[in-house]
């Protein structure tokens, strides 16, 4: 309990109240004692002078014992709390009114007596030595014995005596002080109770925040945290700010963990897909190479060449797959940075179409283009956009046989839009959301599953994302598929620059 914030606050409160109460009580008792001494001294300030004038105490250098005893007796009857001492000029005690053995000092300091008897009124209470208790002081009254020319000694009257020599005695002897001390103790107890309740209310939200943190930690940092009390900022204090920050941190951490889990699933799928795609060409390559090693001397030259050609095709397929994997890894790690320049999108499309004309004839596919003459330049990385067109056109040809693939450009408010449409097998609706995932391959009738790695569309989408765009797809099974994306114009494209590039 003491280790909690509430326990530490309660402990600090008790300590502060105890210190305050003790200090207040000490000050109250000290001032009370001083006040009693002041009142007592003012009431009896002339008592010593009256006693000296009443009886001759020292005559011819000798103490007048009968007269002194008369004064002792009279004062004991009038005020038993007063103690009378007869001092010589040096402060030595000659006689006293206390019982024998009670007086322990032999001398009394004359400095307070001189201040008391000075012409300048002293600041009361003025205390002097208490012969009964050496080291302690009491209020007193004093008077000179003898004339101005001949000092015979001093009458030294201690006021109050030992009646209130301790705090306990002072409290025991005063009903008002006992009542005040009781009221002070009750006030401190009430303050402690109110303080504990206030601390409990102030730390209640902190305890709830800690409980929410514990629950979030025990859930493996996955369970949602209900911190609406803090996020709405009802109180507007540091706890609200702390709760809101923790709420944002918990949500961000949960999202990161979910992404990490998704990434782990994708990593497992990637490993499985890569293993599957690498295993087939590697197995075929190994089989043909082993055949060549074992039967090299008996194989006809024609079979030997055919085996080598097949092994070479499989090695090329492996090389293409590995290259695409490296390319996709760089794109996802954002290591590839576009180097945009203004260029003609139409000219790039014409070049790409020429590159794929032979493959289109093999698939009995007609390639068509629709390119307006007045299209503006686009601002992008020419090499990366060429890669996008290669992948989109290759994907269209692999899924189209005895049909048509059309590439069309048109100006839009955001720049220039490219559309690649085919009349191929199409994509089933349930597979459409996954076509940009790694290693996705369509398996519809008429597609060519032997070609492609399943990475082309994933690479194309990530390149489009680097350019602030996105490839959209629409497809109907048996009727074909359409891909679209847009490239923006140059941020600053002077007419002279555009004209020179168009002429080139």
Phi, psi and omega in degrees: 000319183291339181279344178284163179297320178298317179296320179293320177295318179296317178298318178295322179296313179299318179297317180295318179294319178296317179296315180296315179297315179297316179295317180296318180294319179298315179296318181297316180292319180296314179294326178295315178299316180295322180293318178297319178296319180296314180296315181298319182290323178293322180291329184244027185295333183254010185295321180294320180296320178295321180294321180294323181284339183286318186221144173282115187268329180232125181226124182056037177079001181246147179286130177278090186296315179300315179297321180293319179295325178297318179294317179301315182294318181296317183288328177294327178284317183286311185214096183295342183282352182269137176242133185247133179231138175255121185246150172275176184300339180266358179097004180284139182283122178265321181204160181206164184263358182279158176299153181300141178087351181273334181271122185256341181266152177253341182231154174234134180295131182272350184298311176298327181293318178297320178295321180295323184268001182289163180293330179276123183300132181286159177274112183275151001280142175249124185249152176227184183296145173252107184300333179288327182233086179305136182096343177257158181236155179220157172293148186212170169230145184217155178208150177282145174249121182111171181281183180292329183275333184231107179273120180260342180157197183222144168266119185240113184247115177274125184265133177092331178058221184257019184295317179242058183276355179219163180295320180299317178294323179296316179294318181294333184267000184227116177293323180295317179294320178296320178295319178295318179296320178296316178297321178296315179297318179296320178297320179294319178297316178298318178297321179296316180296313179298319179297318179296319178295317179297317178296321179297319179291321182290327182267002181297314179295327178294322177294321178294322177295320178294320178298320177296320177296317179297317180296321179294320179292318181293337179277005183077024179063032181240330183288141178294149182251129179268099180234036180296330179300324183270321185294333179280344176066048181297323185263332178070025181251190184295328179293321175299316179296318179295316179296318179296320178295318178294323178298314178296319180296317180296318179296317179295319180294320178297317177297318179296319179294320177296319177296321179296320177294317177297319179295324178294319176297315178297323179296317178297318178296321179298315179298317180296317180293316179298318179299318181293314183289331178277331185295318184295306179294327178293319179296316179295316179299316179296318181297314180293321179292321177296321178298317179296321180292321185279325186241027183300322185279339184255345181286139173295156182299325181293317179292322180299316180294321180296319179297317180297319179296317179296316179298322179295319179297319179293323178294324176295319178299319177297318180297318179295317181297313180297320179297319179293322178298316178297319180296315180295321179298319179293321179294318181289329177278000179059032175278336179274120179249125179296145173243083189287146174214153175287136177206168179273118180293324181296318179295322178296318179297318179299318180296318181295319180299318178298325181295328186259008183296320180296314178297324179294319178295322178298326180268002181057048181243135178268127177263126179233150178230147174229102186232109176297157185277335187256031180287140176285166175290156174247161184240104184198175176277111186302316183296317181290321178293324174300323178295321178298314180296320177303312184292318180294317181289319176299319178295319179295318181291325181292335182252014180229132175224133180056048181216215186216141173236127184239131175249121183229144177240145174205149179283137178228166180304330181272001182138235181235131181255134176255138175231127175246111183238139178232167177250036185277206188286340182080175183238131177299146182302325182288340179263349186300321180292349187249007188290340178266007175279158179298140172064018174286133177225128177289144182237025180287164178295136181094348178279162182247092184288348181283341180255152179089158183245354185079013181247346186300312182291325177297317178295317181298317180296320181290327175293317177299321179296322177299334180264013179074021181237185179205139178272121176260150183226144173219140185206150173227130183300129178084354183239345176122180185225149180228129176247140179221142168205163188234143174242139183276165179283168176297146178298323176221112182232089178301148182299322181296320179293316180296320180295316181296321180291325180292320178296318179297000000 
